[in-house]
Amino acid sequence: MSRKKHDEAPHEEHADETWLIPYSDLLTLLLALFIVLFASSSIDKAKVEQMGYAFAAAFSSGMGSGESGKIQNFIKDAQEADLGKDVGIGSDSKGALLEISSLKLFKDGSAVINPEYISTLKRIAALLDRSKYKRCRIVIEGHTDDRPIKNEDYPSNWELSTARAGAVVRELTKAGLKETRFQAIGMAGIAPKHPNYNSLGEPIPYNRERNNRLNIRIEM
């Protein structure tokens, strides 16, 4: 009597994965190409900032009604108020935002407002005094870069940035806004908007200039 052959275990076929090697090499080459293109490109930083403001406005309008709708309305009103090319208009997580370069707004190393910007602050006050914004809280933030300062009036950037915020509050209240709406904060150089140094630890003068700024935040 013949013996039955044991059933052989089914043979499991493996997919051929050798194609993954050239595919990963291709991705690596593409990544290297993009890095080279980015490193060699010339970026218009002013246009990038304006794009940022536009994106902020677009996202606010896309979110619909409520707080984001109020921010979008304020941005539109601010753009129509002719505040001047030196006033950046945008928003952040806390509300609408107006930004002015401290290097233009104030005299060097002081909290004295340059006379030519008094009219700009008056236009901002007129915008903030509109009935639909009268209940909004206004936070004034003074920012410097990370370079230390020491003069007869201000022993450090903390005192300078605080004095600058207070000077703007004083000017806006002179234009008719109530003091109770304001909060003045000196941030010195602890919250830079742009890196003060590059990857080699070298200072970036252009970024330091932009970090010297005065923010007017309207909390919606």
PyMOL commands that set and color helices and strands:
alter all, ss='L'
color gray80, all
select helices_A, chain A and resi 20-40+45-62+67-80+102-105+115-128+131-133+157-174+179-181+205-211
alter helices_A, ss='H'
color red, helices_A
select strands_A, chain A and resi 87-92+95-101+137-143+182-186+213-219
alter strands_A, ss='S'
color yellow, strands_A
deselect
rebuild
show_as cartoon
